[in-house]
Amino acid sequence: MANLLYVFRYFRVVPPIPALMLSAFAVITLIGALAIVLLHTRDGAVAVPVLVLQAFSASTGFSAPARRGYFDLLLTRGEARTRIAVVQWLTATAPGVASGAVLAVVYAAAHRDLRNPLLSSGTLLALLLVSTVPWAVTVALPRFSGAIGWLLVVTLGASGGVIWPEPVREVVFPLDLIGAQIGGRRDVLLASLLLSSLSVAAALWWVHRSDIRLEAAQ
């Protein structure tokens, strides 16, 4: 447990995402809260910019900073690379989760409605997808690669270049899930959970198996 806390403290000092992105989360959270309170927004649309920014926040990359020596202090302490990767992922996605939670609380306080679109199963599943898949895809690639690739895929679908079958479309474009209740959509739920869990498992396997040398040894 002490080693795990040390890794978390390390990423607190050396955060995996830039300060500008934290500021961006703060701004869109404030704007979303004002829209809920002043404009009486009820459809969950305020979650869209949070999820898009979350995809970029999660796309931290692992191999590039590791080869530049960013994790040398942790590696020389004997910390497992998979543990470093998991804490990096949690630290990178925490601001987006916090932003979504704040907006959900503001919605509940402003509308006192039992149906909170920001806490619907579709919104939570969309947050899970954008928090895991971009991170997993970007593990072996430069920063933001996963998010950029996702936006390209979404653009192809929106332009009619690619017609995605159901339930692939909801998985590829999870923003459509915002505010929806998908308890009865087992196909979407299963496909999303499988994609999320398998992508993270594959990324962690790659981190465990890859040969990452200390920066001083290169």
PyMOL commands that set and color helices and strands:
alter all, ss='L'
color gray80, all
select helices_A, chain A and resi 2-13+19-38+47-58+63-67+72-76+81-111+117-119+121-138+145-158+168-172+174-177+186-209+215-217
alter helices_A, ss='H'
color red, helices_A
deselect
rebuild
show_as cartoon
